[in-house]
Amino acid sequence: MSQQKRNWFARHKVLTGVGAVVAVVAIGGAVGAGGGSDDKSPSSAAAKEAPRKAGQSPEAEKTKEKEKKEKGLGDGSFQVGSDIKPGTYVSTGNKDGCYWERAKDASGSTDAILANDNVTGTSYVTVLAGDKIFKSSDCQDWHLVDPKAAAKGAPKTTLKGDGGMFKVGTDIAPGTYKSTGNKDDQCYWERAKDASHSTDAIAANENVTGTAIVKVGAGDAYFKSSGCQDWVKTG
């Protein structure tokens, strides 16, 4: 699987919840001796503290349905159009070993590979309608990105040097960034037009020793960073 171990394109499991369980509580009543104003008969106790029927509450059902929708793609090969929809997917929190691949057929040959990457941190991948197979190995779950979803919080101005891909305007603010102290060309950065990971998508890239300075424009779609020291916005 040597073709999988680093391509030139450079370099998030989302934990899913569990369904709610409704416990059934049995209530026992005691029969007291003697008279009094309080009614302590078994029938009265049962009426006041009737056990709850087993089953999902409306809130639990909504939670379960939400968790089902939030569950992403794990490891394996997926047929585009039947197993997964075309669209842009994101995986976060990956350690060394995450590999993904877009393929034009299921032959498994290197000629079938349209794009691939080894990922540390976050990766975005756009699966096209013309793709046949999407593969994922040792990655955190992939989730379909909602293009209409609003950004959560302000875009960051400091970035992890081994953080992977950052969506410009959402994960990262446009501007000039600096990374210092990089060694032996291990730092790789890339400005990308989209998340297809094709060579045509690369607006600019570089392997760096020492200090790297990159201007990320508002028109860029993504910024990649692999093996670098952390980036700080300077302008």
Secondary structure in CASP SS format (residue, H / E / C, confidence):
PFRMAT SS
TARGET T0000
AUTHOR 0000-0000-0000
METHOD secondary structure of the structure
MODEL  1
M C 1.00
S H 1.00
Q H 1.00
Q H 1.00
K C 1.00
R C 1.00
N C 1.00
W C 1.00
F C 1.00
A C 1.00
R C 1.00
H C 1.00
K C 1.00
V C 1.00
L C 1.00
T C 1.00
G C 1.00
V C 1.00
G C 1.00
A C 1.00
V C 1.00
V C 1.00
A C 1.00
V C 1.00
V C 1.00
A C 1.00
I C 1.00
G C 1.00
G C 1.00
A C 1.00
V C 1.00
G C 1.00
A C 1.00
G C 1.00
G C 1.00
G C 1.00
S C 1.00
D C 1.00
D C 1.00
K C 1.00
S C 1.00
P H 1.00
S H 1.00
S H 1.00
A H 1.00
A H 1.00
A H 1.00
K H 1.00
E C 1.00
A C 1.00
P C 1.00
R C 1.00
K C 1.00
A C 1.00
G C 1.00
Q C 1.00
S C 1.00
P H 1.00
E H 1.00
A H 1.00
E H 1.00
K H 1.00
T H 1.00
K H 1.00
E H 1.00
K H 1.00
E H 1.00
K H 1.00
K H 1.00
E H 1.00
K C 1.00
G C 1.00
L E 1.00
G C 1.00
D C 1.00
G E 1.00
S E 1.00
F E 1.00
Q E 1.00
V E 1.00
G C 1.00
S C 1.00
D C 1.00
I E 1.00
K C 1.00
P C 1.00
G E 1.00
T E 1.00
Y E 1.00
V E 1.00
S E 1.00
T E 1.00
G E 1.00
N E 1.00
K E 1.00
D E 1.00
G E 1.00
C E 1.00
Y E 1.00
W E 1.00
E E 1.00
R E 1.00
A E 1.00
K C 1.00
D C 1.00
A C 1.00
S C 1.00
G C 1.00
S C 1.00
T H 1.00
D H 1.00
A H 1.00
I E 1.00
L E 1.00
A E 1.00
N E 1.00
D E 1.00
N E 1.00
V E 1.00
T E 1.00
G E 1.00
T E 1.00
S E 1.00
Y E 1.00
V E 1.00
T E 1.00
V E 1.00
L C 1.00
A C 1.00
G C 1.00
D C 1.00
K C 1.00
I E 1.00
F E 1.00
K E 1.00
S E 1.00
S E 1.00
D C 1.00
C C 1.00
Q C 1.00
D C 1.00
W E 1.00
H E 1.00
L E 1.00
V C 1.00
D C 1.00
P C 1.00
K C 1.00
A C 1.00
A C 1.00
A C 1.00
K C 1.00
G C 1.00
A C 1.00
P C 1.00
K E 1.00
T C 1.00
T E 1.00
L E 1.00
K C 1.00
G C 1.00
D C 1.00
G C 1.00
G E 1.00
M E 1.00
F E 1.00
K E 1.00
V E 1.00
G C 1.00
T C 1.00
D C 1.00
I E 1.00
A C 1.00
P C 1.00
G E 1.00
T E 1.00
Y E 1.00
K E 1.00
S E 1.00
T E 1.00
G E 1.00
N E 1.00
K E 1.00
D E 1.00
D E 1.00
Q E 1.00
C E 1.00
Y E 1.00
W E 1.00
E E 1.00
R E 1.00
A E 1.00
K C 1.00
D C 1.00
A C 1.00
S C 1.00
H C 1.00
S C 1.00
T H 1.00
D H 1.00
A H 1.00
I E 1.00
A E 1.00
A E 1.00
N E 1.00
E E 1.00
N E 1.00
V E 1.00
T E 1.00
G E 1.00
T E 1.00
A E 1.00
I E 1.00
V E 1.00
K E 1.00
V E 1.00
G C 1.00
A C 1.00
G C 1.00
D C 1.00
A C 1.00
Y E 1.00
F E 1.00
K E 1.00
S E 1.00
S E 1.00
G C 1.00
C C 1.00
Q C 1.00
D C 1.00
W E 1.00
V E 1.00
K E 1.00
T C 1.00
G C 1.00
END
